């Protein structure tokens, strides 16, 4: 009889967990619908993805029942130290790639997003919809300045 009660308690815990997991997944789906809008340009998508990943990583999923049957998502992206990708760290990395003479900015207006790089002395200013394009333009400016 005690075994049957324990089994019923585990089933109730599992059902509660399944409901909490379903609620959590619905909350995430609603969050994604809110953040992702049609018509985003390629540069904004990568940065938005990093921001969303960071926000989702901060959310706590429901606790699994003690029987160990629940699984966790071990395939989630990380920075190698267990933390989610970080928008600020990505911007620092991009700025480092541009060089110490450049100031990097990310701007958003409505559905549009773009990156701006400006020389520290304000002698040069370039804009691009994505990091790849910005790096190419900064490299071209640096090559012309070296001549």
Secondary structure, 3 states (H helix, E strand, C coil): CHHHHHHHHHHHHHHHHHHHHHHHHHHHHHHHHHHCCCCCCHHHHHHHHHHHHHHHHHCCCCCCCCCCCCCCCCCCCCCCCCCCCCHHHHHHHHHHHHCCCEEEEEEEECCEEEEEEEECCCCCEEEECCHHHHHHHHHHHHHHHHC
